[in-house]
Each structure stands twice: as structure tokens, then as C-alpha cells.
Amino acid sequence: MASEGDQILVDALPYCDQGYEIPGVRENVQRQLDEEMRRYRPTKNYLAKYPLKLNTFETPALKIEMERIAQHQPMETLNMRRYDLPQMSPAQMNDLAAWQDAVDNSQSQLEHQAGRLVNLELLVQYGSNAWRVHNDLLQRMVDNEQKKLKELRSRVQDTNWKRKTEQTKAGEELVQLETHWQNMVYKNFEIEKVCLQMEAELGQLKQTAKERYVLIIHFFTVFYCI
């Protein structure tokens, strides 16, 4: 993978690349990946265009609770005193206000128990239907999410198939270009070989012509001398 400015150029074709079965190739690739990951330093925050709004669902109570957690303070326990019905002490037997508080507390406890009984009766009468409706709602939610998942997997499969098709086509073109390049290299080699042979023959012809020229000059020199 190469970088050109702000764009990433993918120069690998995993569906077409070969040679990984050769001993040492896979280890060499993994070593280069490890080296790249060791030297890689992000130049910018890649999530900058997706700002995270942490206070979207923050309520005053949730804010207080988050501050408590940040300060590592223990959570306050539930105050169960409102559900107690304590027995009056001997000193409170003649206290009218204490008797009034006890009566009010008893009435609140009684109403609380009555409310629980009503809830149990409602649960017996309508609980099964309410639970069935809730299960149907959950099932519809599951079906909807499964439909979305199926569509997403289909898109992923289409993307992978498209990528495989494009890479296979590019691989075939690369094979054709490589074959053409090899043929051109072979032709150039043959041409260079013929050129060298012709140069050698030309050199021999020049040498032969030179020797013949010397013989002819020598012949005419001898001829005129006679």
C-alpha cells in the first residue's frame, strides 16, 4: 500500500497475488508489516469528523452519579427505614405525637401492602398477556435486526465479489502485460544477439576486405615493377 498525498493507493491484489507458498516469502511479508506498524505514527485524529457527544443523554442525576464514580466514592445504600414498623418505647407511650407518627406509619405500610396485592392481582390477570406482547415485540425487533444483518452481509458479499472480479480482471491484464513484456524482452534480446552477430560478421568482412585490398595493392605494385 502506497501513499500519494492524502490518497491511499492499494497496490496489492490479494485475490491474484501468488508466491506466498515459496519458503521465506510469508515471513518476509510479516516482517515488513511489523516494521511498518512499528514506524507508523498517526498524523491526525481519524475520528475528528465524528465528534462524540458524551452529554447527550446526561441528566442531573446521571451527572451526579458519574461524578461519584470518578471520585471513587461508594454508592449510597437504600434507606429501608421507611418500610420499618418499629415498636414504641416505654417513654413514648404517653406521647401523642409519637402515637400519631406510629399510626401514620402503620397506615402507609398497610397501603403499601395493599398496593402490592393489587399489583399481584393485576399480574395474575394480565401478566401473561403483557409478557406475550412483550415477547412479540422482542421477536419483531430480533427479526428486524436479522433482516438488517442479512442486508449488510449481502452488501459485504457484493463488495467482496466486486472486488474479487475487479482484481481478477486486473490480474489477467497484468498477466497479459507481463507476457507481452517478456516477449518484447525476448525479441529485444534476439535483436541484440543478431546485431552482435552482424557486427561480428561486418568486422570479419572489413578484415577480409582489408586483407584483399593489401593483396591487390601488393599485386599491382609487383606487376608494375616487372
Steps between C-alpha positions, in 0.01 A plus 500: 500500500646831392406855591464777246425823682178450697394200292580136566598296195442129548766325296421147617260249343440236769270301269771480234833530676701180503827383640401484867566128500867560426708443818591825668257723309225496764752567779649787299155654447416468870832659593431796271152540648638497853760759402233719340277477806795585724588813300141609435395809689153648438529859382144597593198379686304290252186540714513881492210517255291283733485701825380301796231677702527351845240725663215420260318275746643651815246588769571678829472171690727322250751786518514471880541123472782531246678750724468253789650223290783730387578579865495127590237553766275212612137498391247598763295208629123502485328648804265226622385684814186617322392135476562424870224485759694541825348429836446803721726534799358535854598866504276565195188334642360832626625707202209592271728607215683167517168314484393712200827422317455130576143502368604688183786257448267201549253644248776558245629146550147366462448696180833379373402136560160565342673644194716191478192277513337704221814470289506124557135472399565706186800283425292183534224641280702683232861392553500211255349709221732791574797264496381348172467846344847584628640181351332577168656846504842351572451246222412776254808690610714189453349436156563861401862487615552165328360650180744790530782255569405295196495811282836610641654158437358508148662841443828370640481197274421718199793725588734203535373350175543832320850537643587143400364556148695824459818349640463188283453717193797715599703184563420369153605832348820493704573146380442609139721806548768292670486243218522779244791652690679165512444453127632849429803435722562172319465672161736775610745235614471321165542829312803589711640152440452537122652848515806363678527222244468751216761724663731200529438404138548862393828507686609181326394641164695819567801296600466284188454806282803661657711189439379479141575867450852447625543203265366698205736790575787258532406330172484826305826615654674182395335511157617854424845427628536218249 
